[in-house]
Amino acid sequence: MSKNANPVQADKPSSVTGVQLAQGIGHQPAQSFWAEAWAQVFKRPAAVVSIVWIAIVSFFAVYAPLIASSHPLLLRSDDGTSSPLIDSLSAPDVALLVIGTLAPFYLFFRIGPLGFGAKLRLIIAASAQIGLVVVFARMIESTFTHRDAVGFVADWGRSGLFVPVSVALLCAITMIPFLLISIFVHRSVGRSVFVLGVAIVAGGIVSWKWTPSLNNFDYRARESRGLVDATYTVVPFSHSHSMPAMFNRPPGATPLDAAWSRLEAWQRRTEGRSARYNDEELASIPITADTMKELRAIGRSVDGLVSYPMDEFVDQLETRVDDGQITNLVQMREAILEHHAPVHTIGTDTLGQDVLSQMMHACRLAISIGFVSTGIAVVIGVTIGALMGYFGGWVDLLLYRVVEIFMAIPVLFLLIVAAGLLPRNTYVMMAIIGCFTWTGAARFIRAEFMKLRHTDYVQAAQAMGLPLWSILFKHMLPNGVTPVLVESSFLIAAAILIEATLSFLGLGPTGQASWGSLLRNASGEAGGFLWWLAIFPGAAIFLTTLAYNLIGEALRDAIDPKLKKARV
């Protein structure tokens, strides 16, 4: 009986004909266009895995400053308890944390009367508004407080009114376009209040983090002297924390591994030997006074990388040597490495910086480059493509020549030239990639609008005398933007690959962790091959670009009308 508990479901055919559909056989509940498209995407295991991978990369892009930092989460001293990690956050860090934490809850949970699409548009608008405030605030701060600033510029930068007045003007100016859209396009008081609230949040963030904090990683040295007690985060290394004693260390290395390696290298130099010792050879080498003297000097070179004084640690080892507990270098190695020390899980690079921390922080550069540059390209491409497709004729002829000119410009070579002439920062790279990769979106929109401009609802909108922007972007665009959204996933992958290529060539943004920069250091300063600097960053670049391409292919197949007809 249990096998036939649901005979209707058991007899449900996997495919039906048009006659059967007319008879009500195989009828499916109606779904929106995008709900049906994403349902088809989630039926593909490769697309689901790709979405999970992008979610992981996005998570680290938002929370990397809280997960990987040399600044303690809590620092206790005689002066009280503080949080250097929170104090070290910059305005972009705080902005990403606020958006990345609140946006998913607002988007995926039933908060307010708006639907998913309307919520997504609000989140994008709020992110753009906060991003503009943060970027322009950093530009203003660097201009007025630069060491070369002279005259009234420097005087105003040192004034007590500089920060509040600058923040107020900046938030008001950046709020104007979003407020105009809310008033004249959406005609919504609620959206206007939302824009005002976002401006207040952005102003609070940049006021709190107006001046970037200087990094000083002396916490372990102070902790070893008993001055403070520190509690560190999950990965206790910042991406910019350079430790000369730890350069080119393999996965799992600690400062004590570096101390032992230097001691062994000293012993080999003493004997004029180039090859490494095996355990039997090390067991035959006794501990001498010179050995302990060299170990003490080596301990001072790694002092400050552990939370206890290295001189006291060497004193303990020397006591064990005097007592006869340690008699050879094998026992000395075991005694050194058995003590606790911070672990570099996937090694360090040529500057002694932790690779895992850089991998996490590089997620931010990859995600921001991909989404922002693609957003710029989509806005430009949709605008120009809409004009070409709607008007046709000489407008289409003229603007398509502009499209062909931009198609002929090699973006990578343009970025290489720009790296030598313009400031090498993320914003310049985003702008260049976005302003020169919009041609695909323009051609897609042009083709769609040429099909839609003669439809009944467009002619009805024209007859009613609706303004041009309303016809193009409020009525025609929602019905023709689908191919552009699919193409956007490929554009994001291309932007990430371009950034990785530039960083690999040493022309990427300065002062930021990048997968391409890590990959460039895989050859090593002395010509050796550092496998951990090739495998992990290379795998991150490959998996991220592959994930976006797989998602794009799945979306393209989901909206293909021929494939949709075959699935009926």
Residue, then its C-alpha position, 0 to 999 in steps of 0.5 A: m500500500s505504501k508503494n502506491a500511496n500517491p498514484v497521481q505522483a507516481d503516474k506523472p509523466s516526465s514530459v507531456t505534449g500540447v494536447q496533454l497540457a490542454q487536458g490539464i496533464g502535467h500542469q505546473p504552477a505559474q512562476s515568474f521569469w527569474a524564478e523559473a530561470w534560477a530553478q533551472v540553474f539550481k538543477r545543475p550541480a556545477a552551478v550550485v557548487s559555483i554559487v557556494w564558492i562565490a559565497i565563500v569568496s564574498f564572505f572572506a571579502v567582507y569579514a577578512p579584517l576580522i578573521a585575519s589580523s595581527h591586531p589583537l581582538l582584545l588588549r588588556s593592560d594597566d590602562g584598561t581594555s581596548s580592541p586594536l583590531i576594531d581601531s585598525l579598521s578603515a572606512p571601507d572595512v566598516a562600510l563593507l561589514v555594515i553592508g555585507t552583514l545587513a544586506p543578506f538579512y534584508l534580502f532573504f528574510r521577510i522584512g518589509p512589504l517589498g519584493f526580492g527585486a525591489k530589495l535588491r535594487l535598494i541594496i545596490a543603490a545604498s551600496a553605491q551611495i555609501g561607496l561614493v561617500v567613502v571613496f570621495a572622503r578618502m580623496i579629500e582626506s589625502t588631499f588636505t592632509h598630504r605632506d606637500a599641501v601648502g597654504f590654506v589647504a593645509d591650514w583647513g586640513r588641520s582645523g577642527l571644523f574640517v572633518p564635520v564640514s567635509v562629511a556633511l557637504l560630501c554626504a549632501i552632495t552624494m545624496i542628491p542624485f539618489l534623492l532626485i530618483s526617489i522623488f521624481v522617478h519612484r515618487s516615494v517618500g519612503r525611499s527618500v527617507f531611506v536615502l537620507g538614512v543611508a547618508i547618515v550611516a555613511g557620514g557616521i562611518v567616514s567621521w569615525k574612520w576619517t584618518p587611516s590608522l598606522n599599523n604598528f605590530d608590536y603587540r607580541a613584543r609587549e606581551s613577551r615583556g609582560l606589559v599587556d595580555a592579548t587575545y588574537t583572532v582566528v588568523p593572527f596575521s595581517h596581510s601587510h605584516s612583514m616579518p623578515a625572519m619568516f620569509n619563504r617559509p613553507p606551510g605549517a611554519t612557525p617562528l621557532d621553525a625559522a630559529w631552528s633553520r637558522l641554527e642548522a644553517w649556521q652549523r653547516r657554514t661552520e663545517g663548510r657544508s652545503a647539503r642538509y643534515n639527516d637525523e643520524e648526522l644531527a645526532s652526532i653533533p654535540i651542543t657547544a658553547d658556540t651553539m648556545k651563543e648562536l642560538r641566543a643571537i638567533g632568538r633575538s632575531v625572532d623576538g617579538l614574533v612569539s608571546y614570550p621572551m626568547d632570552e628566557f626560552v634560550d635560558q631554559l634550553e641552556t639549563r637543560v643542556d647543562d643538566g645533560q637533557i639535551t646533548n645533540l642537535v636532534q634533541m635541540r631541534e625537538a626541544i625548540l619545536e615543541h614550544h607553542a608559536p603562531v602557525h602560518t597555515i599555508g606558509t609565507d611569501t618573499l617578504g615574510q607575510d602570511v599567505l593565508s591572510q593575504m589570500m583572504h584579503a585578496c578576495r575583497l580586491a577580486i570581488s570589488i574589481g569584478f562587481v564595480s567594474t562590471g556595474i560601470a560597464v553595464v550602466i554605460g552599455v545599457t544607456i548607449g545600447a538603449l539609444m541605438g536600439y530605440f532610435g535606430g537610423w543615424v543615431d544608431l549609425l553614429l553610436y555604433r561607430v563609437v562602439e567599434i572604436f572601444m571594441a578595438i582598444p586592448v584593455l590590458f595594454l591600456l591598463i599597463v600604460a595607465a599603471g605608468l601614468l596614473p595612480r596605481n590604486t583600485y579605483v583607477m583600475m575599476a574605472i578603466i575596466g568599466c569604461f572600456t568593457w561596456t561594448g558587449a552590453a551595448r550590443f545586447i541591449r541594442a538588439e533587444f530594443m530594436k525588437l521591442r520598439h515596435t511592440d504594442y506597449v511601447q507604442a502605447a507609451q509613446a502615444m501617452g506622451l511618456p518621457l523618453w527615460s520612462i519609455l527606455f528604462k522603465h518599460m523597455l529595459p525590464n523586458g530586454v535586460t536579461p541577456v546583459l545580466v547573463e553577460s555580466s557574469f562573464l564580464i566579472a570573470a574577465a575583470i578578475l582575470i585582468e586584475a590578476t594578470l596586472s598584479f602578476l606583472g607587478l602593475g596592480p594596486t599598491g598596498q593591497a593583497s592580490w592573488g596575482s601578486l602572490l602568484r608572481n612571487a612563486s618563483g622566489e627571490a633566489g630563483g627557487f620554486l615556492w609551490w605554496l605560492a603557486i598552488f593556492p593563489g592559482a587555484a583561487i583565480f582558476l576556481t573563481t573565474l570558472a565559477y562565474n563562467l559556469i553560472g553564466e552558462a547555466l543562466r544562458d541555458a535557462i533563459d534560452p527560449k529553444l531550451k525552455k520549449a524543449r523542457v515543456 
